[in-house]
């Protein structure tokens, strides 16, 4: 195949690489044009993310308290399962680090 079609395949490969380079250059050009707008939007939205984080934490604590009040057996089971998983992960990590 290389003897009969090597030049054709090489030319096709070069054209394909050239096409992908052109597409990549266009993507990068678009990114450079959009980036200042993205940065501006990020700076504008930062204070709202802080406020959103506070709300998420407050609602999570309320939900956790609700679960503990109404489903104590389930919450004990979840807590124990989580503690067991953390202990297992810790022991596994210690064994890995000792091996190396």
Backbone as CSV, one residue per row, in Angstrom:
resi,resn,N_x,N_y,N_z,CA_x,CA_y,CA_z,C_x,C_y,C_z
1,UNK,0.840,-1.192,0.000,0.000,0.000,0.000,0.874,1.241,0.000
2,UNK,1.937,1.212,0.815,2.792,2.397,0.893,3.488,2.671,-0.431
3,UNK,3.900,1.591,-1.120,4.582,1.784,-2.404,3.662,2.415,-3.444
4,UNK,2.405,1.974,-3.474,1.483,2.455,-4.512,0.742,3.728,-4.105
5,UNK,0.427,3.852,-2.836,-0.414,4.970,-2.411,0.232,5.831,-1.329
6,UNK,1.506,5.655,-1.063,2.177,6.377,0.006,2.074,7.881,-0.130
7,UNK,2.281,8.378,-1.356,2.222,9.829,-1.568,0.809,10.362,-1.338
8,UNK,-0.173,9.619,-1.811,-1.564,10.049,-1.655,-1.953,10.049,-0.172
9,UNK,-1.581,8.990,0.545,-1.908,8.920,1.973,-1.197,10.009,2.763
10,UNK,0.068,10.267,2.425,0.808,11.325,3.118,0.179,12.685,2.861
11,UNK,-0.227,12.931,1.618,-0.860,14.208,1.286,-2.206,14.342,2.012
12,UNK,-2.970,13.255,2.066,-4.256,13.289,2.773,-4.043,13.545,4.259
13,UNK,-3.021,12.899,4.831,-2.720,13.107,6.256,-2.314,14.548,6.517
14,UNK,-1.486,15.092,5.648,-1.049,16.486,5.815,-2.229,17.447,5.704
15,UNK,-3.128,17.198,4.768,-4.304,18.066,4.620,-5.211,17.953,5.849
16,UNK,-5.338,16.725,6.384,-6.157,16.529,7.582,-5.566,17.288,8.754
17,UNK,-4.253,17.178,8.950,-3.604,17.917,10.039,-3.774,19.415,9.847
18,UNK,-3.641,19.871,8.609,-3.794,21.294,8.314,-5.210,21.761,8.646
19,UNK,-6.205,20.934,8.305,-7.595,21.278,8.587,-7.829,21.357,10.101
20,UNK,-7.332,20.364,10.852,-7.508,20.390,12.310,-6.786,21.570,12.940
21,UNK,-5.623,21.938,12.419,-4.903,23.098,12.933,-5.716,24.366,12.697
22,UNK,-6.330,24.475,11.514,-7.153,25.632,11.210,-8.347,25.715,12.173
23,UNK,-9.010,24.564,12.393,-10.152,24.538,13.305,-9.706,24.930,14.713
24,UNK,-8.566,24.382,15.159,-8.058,24.702,16.497,-7.734,26.190,16.616
25,UNK,-7.120,26.745,15.578,-6.811,28.181,15.591,-8.083,29.018,15.701
26,UNK,-9.154,28.581,15.022,-10.417,29.311,15.104,-11.027,29.201,16.498
27,UNK,-10.918,28.019,17.101,-11.414,27.841,18.468,-10.647,28.756,19.426
28,UNK,-9.338,28.799,19.291,-8.525,29.644,20.166,-8.840,31.128,19.953
29,UNK,-9.055,31.516,18.714,-9.416,32.901,18.425,-10.745,33.255,19.098
30,UNK,-11.724,32.352,18.985,-13.008,32.586,19.635,-12.873,32.648,21.142
31,UNK,-12.042,31.754,21.705,-11.821,31.734,23.161,-11.229,33.056,23.636
32,UNK,-10.257,33.568,22.888,-9.630,34.842,23.274,-10.620,35.991,23.218
33,UNK,-11.591,35.910,22.325,-12.590,36.974,22.239,-13.638,36.863,23.340
34,UNK,-13.936,35.649,23.771,-14.975,35.428,24.778,-14.427,35.562,26.200
35,UNK,-13.152,35.265,26.384,-12.555,35.222,27.717,-12.768,36.502,28.539
36,UNK,-12.575,37.700,27.988,-12.815,38.901,28.813,-14.255,38.986,29.330
37,UNK,-15.208,38.553,28.521,-16.611,38.583,28.950,-16.858,37.559,30.055
38,UNK,-16.225,36.397,29.935,-16.363,35.372,30.967,-15.761,35.863,32.279
39,UNK,-14.583,36.494,32.214,-13.956,37.017,33.428,-14.824,38.081,34.082
40,UNK,-15.395,38.955,33.278,-16.259,40.005,33.809,-17.492,39.407,34.486
41,UNK,-18.091,38.418,33.844,-19.266,37.768,34.434,-18.893,37.060,35.730
42,UNK,-17.717,36.434,35.773,-17.277,35.742,36.984,-17.095,36.732,38.131
43,UNK,-16.439,37.850,37.864,-16.218,38.853,38.908,-17.546,39.426,39.411
44,UNK,-18.496,39.586,38.512,-19.807,40.116,38.906,-20.563,39.119,39.775
45,UNK,-20.406,37.825,39.488,-21.197,36.816,40.194,-20.556,36.294,41.473
46,UNK,-19.303,36.621,41.742,-18.619,36.099,42.931,-19.376,36.352,44.234
47,UNK,-19.853,37.571,44.502,-20.561,37.792,45.780,-21.800,36.914,45.922
48,UNK,-22.453,36.632,44.824,-23.658,35.806,44.887,-23.322,34.351,45.214
49,UNK,-22.152,33.882,44.775,-21.740,32.523,45.109,-21.488,32.387,46.611
50,UNK,-20.935,33.415,47.222,-20.724,33.396,48.671,-22.067,33.304,49.389
51,UNK,-23.008,34.103,48.955,-24.345,34.092,49.550,-25.018,32.737,49.308
52,UNK,-24.857,32.185,48.109,-25.435,30.884,47.786,-24.836,29.790,48.676
53,UNK,-23.535,29.856,48.916,-22.883,28.885,49.792,-23.463,28.920,51.195
54,UNK,-23.703,30.127,51.705,-24.310,30.256,53.041,-25.691,29.613,53.080
55,UNK,-26.486,29.859,52.051,-27.835,29.305,51.995,-27.785,27.782,51.935
56,UNK,-26.899,27.243,51.112,-26.777,25.788,50.984,-26.390,25.164,52.321
57,UNK,-25.434,25.787,53.022,-25.015,25.251,54.327,-26.170,25.304,55.324
58,UNK,-26.874,26.429,55.376,-27.994,26.561,56.313,-29.077,25.521,56.037
59,UNK,-29.448,25.371,54.777,-30.498,24.414,54.420,-30.043,22.982,54.651
60,UNK,-28.779,22.699,54.423,-28.253,21.353,54.673,-28.312,21.027,56.156
61,UNK,-27.962,21.990,56.997,-28.037,21.766,58.446,-29.477,21.557,58.910
62,UNK,-30.404,22.340,58.346,-31.811,22.154,58.678,-32.289,20.768,58.261
63,UNK,-31.908,20.344,57.076,-32.310,19.043,56.570,-31.706,17.920,57.415
64,UNK,-30.440,18.081,57.794,-29.765,17.084,58.635,-30.496,16.964,59.985
65,UNK,-30.851,18.105,60.566,-31.571,18.093,61.854,-32.941,17.423,61.692
66,UNK,-33.622,17.712,60.587,-34.915,17.084,60.320,-34.772,15.563,60.228
67,UNK,-33.757,15.092,59.494,-33.535,13.656,59.366,-33.214,13.023,60.715
68,UNK,-32.379,13.696,61.502,-32.032,13.157,62.817,-33.251,13.079,63.738
69,UNK,-34.126,14.062,63.647,-35.318,14.094,64.493,-36.331,13.029,64.079
70,UNK,-36.555,12.904,62.774,-37.626,12.032,62.290,-37.182,10.614,61.918
71,UNK,-35.899,10.423,61.655,-35.397,9.111,61.245,-34.099,8.783,61.982
72,UNK,-34.136,8.678,63.310,-32.897,8.505,64.076,-32.180,7.185,63.775
73,UNK,-32.929,6.098,63.570,-32.298,4.808,63.298,-31.579,4.847,61.950
74,UNK,-32.238,5.432,60.957,-31.622,5.558,59.639,-30.355,6.398,59.709
75,UNK,-30.428,7.499,60.428,-29.259,8.390,60.523,-28.106,7.720,61.266
76,UNK,-28.423,6.917,62.298,-27.374,6.168,62.987,-26.712,5.181,62.034
77,UNK,-27.534,4.542,61.227,-27.011,3.585,60.249,-26.125,4.287,59.219
78,UNK,-26.576,5.423,58.716,-25.777,6.185,57.732,-24.474,6.651,58.372
79,UNK,-24.544,7.141,59.588,-23.339,7.618,60.273,-22.345,6.477,60.474
80,UNK,-22.840,5.318,60.898,-21.955,4.175,61.121,-21.351,3.684,59.805
81,UNK,-22.156,3.630,58.754,-21.659,3.196,57.446,-20.596,4.158,56.929
82,UNK,-20.821,5.436,57.110,-19.840,6.437,56.683,-18.551,6.297,57.482
83,UNK,-18.668,6.116,58.773,-17.477,5.951,59.616,-16.710,4.695,59.218
84,UNK,-17.423,3.614,58.934,-16.761,2.378,58.497,-16.041,2.577,57.164
85,UNK,-16.678,3.281,56.237,-16.061,3.530,54.927,-14.803,4.384,55.071
86,UNK,-14.855,5.384,55.931,-13.679,6.236,56.152,-12.553,5.433,56.787
87,UNK,-12.894,4.592,57.753,-11.884,3.756,58.408,-11.252,2.794,57.402
88,UNK,-12.061,2.189,56.542,-11.551,1.278,55.527,-10.609,2.009,54.566
89,UNK,-11.028,3.204,54.115,-10.197,3.982,53.197,-8.881,4.374,53.860
90,UNK,-8.935,4.746,55.129,-7.723,5.118,55.859,-6.777,3.933,55.987
91,UNK,-7.311,2.786,56.358,-6.469,1.591,56.484,-5.854,1.189,55.146
92,UNK,-6.660,1.271,54.098,-6.150,0.935,52.765,-5.036,1.886,52.365
93,UNK,-5.226,3.175,52.606,-4.200,4.162,52.252,-2.918,3.914,53.043
94,UNK,-3.041,3.572,54.311,-1.853,3.292,55.118,-1.105,2.075,54.578
95,UNK,-1.815,1.054,54.162,-1.172,-0.132,53.601,-0.458,0.203,52.286
96,UNK,-1.071,1.040,51.496,-0.447,1.437,50.226,0.824,2.225,50.481
97,UNK,0.765,3.179,51.405,1.954,3.998,51.680,3.060,3.179,52.337
98,UNK,2.696,2.191,53.151,3.713,1.331,53.756,4.374,0.447,52.713
99,UNK,3.623,0.063,51.684,4.180,-0.799,50.642,5.253,-0.072,49.827
100,UNK,5.121,1.235,49.722,6.096,1.997,48.949,7.076,2.663,49.882
